[in-house]
Amino acid sequence: MLKLFKVVCLSALVLSMQAFADAKSDLQSKLMQYTALKADFSQTVTRKDGSVVSTSTGTLALKKPGNLMLHTLNPDEQVLFTKGNTVNYYDPFVNQVTIFNVKDLYTSPFSLLTSKDEKIWGQYDVTVNGSSYTLIPHKKAEVTQIVLTLNGDHVQELKVTMKDGNTNSYALSNLAYSVSDSEFNYEVPADAQIDDERN
């Protein structure tokens, strides 16, 4: 009887692992159909109780293998973009740019939209429920859950739940799948303060 119980448990574990693998492969195949993406976004940050902390709007541009431009326009301008091997976060209000290694972008949920790199995808278990894919990181970090909702093969919404319980929701609209390289040529003012966080 005990042996049968162990076999059943093992079978359930194998099926569960297969389901994770199938969901991950399915999501990757949908995302890998395009090499570039441009969209308008509307971001809403909510607390655990559902109350709204803040809202913002802007534009998002992605181009494989690793170009990213997240340009918040309202209510305050902020720019997060890749440049070579660096990730730059520029805040015009204080005229400061913070520079990170591009590998730090691996922790960004947007990196999932541009890469099939197992270094990134291997950090998550993936399940699917209808048109929504839930990604749970293996290690405890700032991000505790990512939910990608698709409309057909198109990304419609990306929800990121943080360790503090807040959820960042990005609703995408006006999607286009051709992006000029010039979209990623943001120039930080020469007099900006520099905070270099690279090791």
C-alpha positions in Angstrom: 0.0 0.0 0.0 2.8 2.4 0.9 4.6 1.5 -2.3 1.5 2.3 -4.3 1.1 5.6 -2.5 4.7 6.5 -3.4 4.1 5.6 -7.0 1.0 7.8 -7.1 2.8 10.7 -5.5 5.7 10.3 -7.9 3.4 10.2 -10.9 1.6 13.3 -9.7 5.0 15.1 -9.3 6.0 14.1 -12.8 2.7 15.2 -14.3 3.0 18.5 -12.4 6.5 19.1 -13.7 5.3 18.2 -17.2 2.5 20.8 -16.9 5.0 23.4 -15.9 7.2 22.6 -18.8 4.3 22.6 -21.3 3.0 25.9 -20.0 6.4 27.5 -20.2 7.1 26.1 -23.8 3.6 27.3 -24.9 4.2 30.8 -23.6 7.7 31.0 -25.0 6.4 29.9 -28.5 3.8 32.7 -28.4 6.3 35.3 -27.4 9.0 34.2 -29.8 6.7 34.8 -32.8 7.7 38.5 -32.9 11.2 40.1 -32.8 10.0 43.5 -31.8 7.1 45.2 -30.0 6.0 48.7 -29.5 2.9 49.7 -27.4 1.4 52.4 -25.2 1.0 51.4 -21.6 -1.2 52.4 -18.7 0.3 51.4 -15.4 -1.7 51.1 -12.1 -0.1 50.3 -8.8 -2.4 48.8 -6.2 -2.0 47.7 -2.6 -3.1 44.3 -1.2 -6.5 45.7 -0.3 -7.1 46.9 -3.9 -6.6 50.6 -3.2 -4.8 52.5 -5.9 -1.4 53.9 -5.0 -0.6 55.5 -8.4 -1.3 55.6 -12.1 0.9 56.5 -15.0 1.1 56.2 -18.8 3.8 56.0 -21.4 5.3 54.0 -24.2 7.1 50.6 -24.3 9.5 49.4 -27.0 11.3 46.0 -27.1 13.6 44.6 -29.7 15.4 41.3 -29.6 17.9 40.3 -28.5 17.8 42.7 -25.6 16.7 46.3 -26.4 14.2 47.9 -24.0 12.8 51.4 -23.7 10.2 52.0 -21.0 9.3 55.7 -21.2 6.9 57.0 -18.6 5.3 60.3 -19.8 2.6 61.1 -17.2 2.3 62.2 -14.5 6.2 62.5 -14.4 8.7 61.6 -17.0 11.0 58.7 -16.3 13.1 56.6 -18.7 14.4 53.1 -18.3 16.4 51.9 -21.3 19.2 49.6 -22.4 22.4 50.9 -24.0 25.0 48.3 -24.9 25.8 46.3 -21.8 24.1 48.8 -19.4 20.6 49.5 -18.2 20.0 53.2 -17.6 17.3 54.8 -15.4 16.9 58.5 -15.9 14.8 60.8 -13.8 14.6 64.2 -15.4 13.0 65.8 -12.3 16.3 65.4 -10.4 18.4 65.1 -13.6 20.0 61.9 -12.4 20.8 58.7 -14.3 21.4 55.4 -12.5 23.4 52.8 -14.4 23.2 49.1 -13.9 24.7 46.0 -15.6 22.4 44.6 -18.3 22.4 41.3 -16.4 20.4 43.1 -13.8 17.6 43.4 -16.3 17.2 39.6 -15.9 15.1 40.4 -12.8 12.8 42.6 -14.9 9.6 40.9 -16.1 10.0 42.8 -19.4 13.0 40.7 -20.1 10.7 37.7 -20.5 9.2 39.4 -23.6 12.5 39.7 -25.4 14.4 36.5 -24.5 14.3 32.7 -24.6 17.5 32.6 -22.4 17.2 29.8 -19.9 19.1 31.9 -17.4 15.9 34.1 -17.3 13.2 31.5 -17.9 14.9 29.0 -15.6 14.1 31.2 -12.7 10.4 30.6 -12.9 7.7 27.9 -12.7 4.9 28.6 -15.2 1.3 27.6 -15.1 -1.6 28.5 -17.4 -5.2 29.3 -16.7 -7.2 30.2 -19.8 -5.3 33.1 -21.5 -3.3 34.0 -18.4 0.2 32.6 -17.6 1.4 32.8 -14.0 5.2 32.8 -13.3 6.4 32.1 -9.8 10.2 32.7 -9.2 12.1 29.9 -7.5 13.9 32.2 -5.2 12.4 34.8 -2.9 13.0 38.2 -4.3 11.3 41.6 -4.8 9.0 40.1 -7.4 6.9 37.3 -6.0 4.6 36.7 -9.0 4.2 37.7 -12.7 1.0 37.2 -14.6 1.0 37.6 -18.4 -2.5 37.8 -20.0 -2.7 37.3 -23.8 -5.3 38.1 -26.3 -4.6 35.3 -28.8 -0.9 35.6 -29.3 -0.7 39.2 -28.2 0.3 40.4 -24.8 -2.6 42.4 -23.3 -1.5 42.9 -19.7 1.4 42.2 -17.5 0.9 42.1 -13.7 3.8 42.1 -11.3 3.3 41.4 -7.6 6.0 42.7 -5.3 7.2 41.4 -1.9 5.4 44.3 -0.1 2.1 43.1 -1.6 1.8 45.9 -4.1 0.9 44.9 -7.7 2.1 46.8 -10.8 -0.3 46.3 -13.7 0.7 47.3 -17.2 -2.2 47.3 -19.7 -0.8 47.5 -23.3 -2.6 49.0 -26.3 -1.8 50.1 -29.9 0.6 47.2 -30.3 2.9 47.2 -33.3 5.6 44.6 -34.2 8.0 46.8 -36.1 10.4 49.0 -34.1 13.0 51.3 -35.4 16.5 51.2 -33.8 16.1 55.0 -33.2 13.5 54.2 -30.5 16.3 53.2 -28.2 18.6 56.2 -28.8 17.6 58.2 -25.8 20.3 60.8 -24.9 20.7 61.7 -21.2 21.7 65.4 -20.7 25.5 65.9 -20.4 25.0 67.6 -17.0 23.0 64.8 -15.4 24.3 63.4 -12.2 25.5 59.8 -12.5 24.9 57.0 -10.0 26.9 54.0 -11.2 25.6 50.9 -9.5 27.7 48.5 -11.6 30.1 46.2 -9.6 
